[in-house]
Amino acid sequence: MKEDRRRAFPATIALLVVLLVASIAVSGQEAPGGGPVPRRPDGKPDLTGTWIGTVGMAHTVILEAHAGGFGVTAGKGLIIDPADGVIPYQPWALVERNRRRDDANGYEDPVGHCEYYDIGRIHSFAQQIQYTDEAVVIHANREITRVVDMKRREHLPDGIRLWNGDPIGRWDGDTLVIDSTNFNGRTRMSIGGDFYGLDAHIVERLTMLDANTYQWTMTIDSPSVFTRPWTMTSALPMSRMRPGGPAAGFGTVPQGAINFDEEDTCHEGNVPLVHLKNTFEQAHGQGAPWFKDNTRKP
C-alpha cells in the first residue's frame, strides 16, 4: 500500500491540465494505419508529419506498470526489455528513485519548475518531424527542438553537457537510429522519478510500420545507475495526427500548425506549484505549508 501511495504524489497534478487537453486533442485524431510507407528522394522512409504515442495522461507518470491514485491514472508498463518490465536499477539508485517518488519529494521534478522534459517522456505529447539537408528535426512539447545531425559521426567533447544530450542520426535499413550522449543528468524520465546518469548512452530506433504509424524504442545504457542496458517504448505505436483535427481543444488547424509549446507562460518559480501543494494538503489533511505565500490556514 505504501508503494502505491508513493506512486501517486502531488507533482503529477502539475501536468494534469496539459495532459487532459492533449487527451481531448488526440481523441478522434489519430489516423488509421495502412498504406505504403512514404519515401524521400533517397529512398529512405519519410517521417515528416505530426505524431503522438499515447492517449490521455497515463504514461508521463511511471514507466513500469502502476496502480492509480492521487492524480495518477493506472497504466501498463513501457519497459519491453527486461521481460519482467522492471527497470534494472542498482540498489542505491532504486533507493534514490523511490525517494524521488515519495509524495513529499514530488515537487523536485524539473518539469514542475519549467525545465526540460526528458526524451523518454515527450512521447505522451504531440511531436512534429521535419527534414533539412543534413538533419532530422523533432519539435516537441515545452519548445523542445532536437536537431539530429545525420552527417556527423563523433559526439561533442565530454565537457559539453546538454539536457537531452547530443543526438547523431544514421539509417539502419529503413530504421532511423538516433545515438545520444553528453547528457547533463538533470532530467527525469517520468514523474515517477526514473533517471539515468551522466554516463548515459541512449539509442532510439524509429521504424515506420505503414504510412501512419512508426514504432519507437529507446535503449538506455548507464552503468553508474543500472545493472544492464534496458529498453522502453511508447504507450502506443507513434500514430500520425490527421490534418484538420482539433488541436489542444481550440478548434481546427491543418497538420503542422499545432502549438507544441503548451506552457508559453511557464517560468522557474512557477506560482501554480503553490496552489498544487495546497490542493494536495487539503485532499490529504496534511499540515504546515511549504511556501511563504501559501494562503491556506492550518
N, C-alpha and C positions, 0 to 999 in steps of 0.2 A: 504493500500500500504506500509506503514512504517513497519508493522509487517512482510509482505512478504520479504521486504528488509532485515530485521533483520535475517530472516531465511537463508540468503544467504551471508555468510561472509567469509573472506579470509582463515580462518584456515581450511576450507574444502579442499582446494587445497593441503594441506599437505598430504592428503591420496589419492588423485586422481590417482597418478601413481600406488600405491599399489593396489587400488581397481579396476582400469582398467585392470591391469594384472590378478587380481583374476577373473574378469568378463570373460576375454579371456579363463582362465583356466577352468572355470565352463561350458562354452558353449560346449554342446555336451558331457558333462562329468557326468551329474547326472544320476544315474541308475534308470531305471523304477521301479515302485512299483510292488508288487506282491510277492508271495512265502511265505511259512510259516516263522514265527518268529524263528530265530536260538536260541538255548538254550544252556546254560552251564551245566556241570555235576550236579549242584544242582537244575536244572530245571528253573532257572531264565533266562530272556532274555539275549542274548549275544550281547551287543552293540559294540563289537570290530569292528573297522574299521575307515574310514575317512569320515567325514560328513561336510555338509555346509548348511546354512539356508537361502540363498538368491542367486539372480543372479545379478551381477553388483554392483552398488555403491549407490543405493537409500537409504539404511536403516542403515548406520552408521551415518546418518546425524541428523534426527529429528524423535523422536519416535511417535509423533502424525502425523496425516495426514498433508501434507505440499505441498505447491506450489514449483515449480522450480525457479531457479535464478542463481546467480553467482556461478558456480561450484557445484550447488545442483540439483540433479535430483528429480523431483516431485515424491511423493510416498504416498502409503496408510499408515494409522496408524497401529501401532503394539500393541496398547492397546486394550485388549479384555474385561477388567473389570476396570472401569465402562463402561457401554454400549455406552456412548457418545464418548468414545475414548479419553477423556481429562484427563490428569494426575491431580489428586486432590490435588494440592498444597495449602498450607496455603497462605494467602495473601502476607506475607513478602517473602516467598520462591518463589512465582511466580514472584515477582519483581526482585529477585536475578537471577532466571533462565533467565528472559528476558534481564537482564543486561549482562549476560554471552553470550547471543545470539546476542547481538549487534555487528555490523561489527568491531568496534574499539577494542572490547574485545576478539575477537575470538582467538587471539594468547595465551590466558591464558590456552587453552586446554592442559592438561598434555600430551596427546599423541603427540602433536606437539613438545614437549620437551623430547620425547623418554621415557616417563614414562608409567605406565601400562594402558592398556585398561581395562574398567570395564567388569564384567562378563555379563552384559546386552548388551554389544556392540560387543562381539567377534564372534557372530553367523553369521556375514556377511563374515567371513573368514573360511577357512578350519580348522577343528578340528579332532584330532585323539584320539580315546578312546581305552585304554588298561586296562587289569586287572592284579592285583597282588593277593597274597593270602588274603590280608586284606584291599585292597583299589581298587578304580576305579581311573585311572589316565587319565586326559584330557589334551592333549597338544594343545595349541592354538597359535595364532599369537603373534609376538614380544616375543618369548621364554617364554610365559606364560605356566606354568605347574601347574595344580590344582590336588592335591592328596586328593581324597575324602576318608576319613577314614571310613570303613564300620564296624568297631568294637567298636570304641569309642562312648560314649553316652553323654558326657559332653563337653561343649566348653572350650576353653582355658581361663585362667584368664582374667578379663576385661582389665587389663593393657596392654595386648599384642594385638597390632593392626596391621592388615595386609591389603595390597592393595585390595585384593579380598576376604578378610575375612577368617574365619576358617570353612571349609566345612566338615560336617559329613553326611554320607550316610546311607540309610536304604531302604529296599524294602517294598512297599505297594502293595501287589499282584504282578503284572507284571510291576509296575511303580517304577523306581529308583527315590527316593526323596533325594535331596541334601539340607541340612539345614545349613545356613551360618550366622554367626555373627562376631563380633570383627573386623569391618571394620575401616579403618583409615580416611574415609571421604574425600579422596583426588581425587578419580576418578570421571569421568563424564560418564554418560550413553550414551552420544551421542555428536557429535559436536554441536548439538543444545543446549547444556548447561544443560541438565537434570541431577539431582543429588539427593542424599539422605544423611541422617545424620549419625553421629556416632552410633546412637541407632538402625540402620537398622537391621532388621531380614528378611532375604531373603530365600524363599523356592522355589527351582526348581523341576520340575517334568518331567521326561523323560519316555515316553511311546512308545514302539515300535508298529507301526501300521502294518508292514509287514517286510519282510526281508531287505528292502532297505529304510525304512522310519521310523522316530520316531518323535513324537510331543514333543516340548519343551515349557514349560511355566515357568514364573518366577513371583512370588508374592512377593511384597515388602511392608513391614510394617515399617515405620519410623515416629513415632508420632511427632517428632520435626520438620518435614518438610511437612508431608501430613496430610490431614484431615481424611483419611481412608486408609486401605491397597488397593493396586491395582495390576493388573496382565497384563503382556505383553507376547508376543510370538515372534517367528522368522518370517521373511517376508514370508517364505515358510516353510512347514514341513522340518525338517532336512533330507537331502537326502544323501544316500551313494554315494561316488565318485568311479567311476569304476576303476578297475585295468587297467593299461596301458593307461590311459587318459593323455592328456597334462598337465603338472604341471607347473604353473607360466609361461606358454608360452615358456618353454625351452625344448621341446621335450617330450619324453615318458618315464615314470617311473612306476614301479609297485606300487599298492596301499600300503601306509605306508611309501613310500620313499619321499613323498612330503616335501619340505622345508617349515616349518611353520613359520620360522622367516624371514619375507620378508624384514627386515631392519637391517641386520647384522652390518652395519656401523653407526647405529643411536646412538647419544650421546647427552647429555644435551648441550644446546647452539647450537643446530642444525643449521648449516650455511644456509641450504636451506630456513629457515624461512625468512632470509634477502631477498632472491630473490622472495619469495612468496609475501612478503609485497610490493616489487617493482611492481610486476605484478598487484596486486590489485590497487595500486595507479595509475599506468599507465592506467588501464582499466577505472577507475572512475575519473581520473583527480584530484586526491587529492594531498595535499601539502606536508608539511615537513616530511622528513624521520624519522623513529623511531630508526634506527640503525646507529651506528657510521661508519660502513663500507658500508653503502648504497651508491652506486655509481651513482644512478640516479640523474641528475641535476634537481633542481626545475624548 
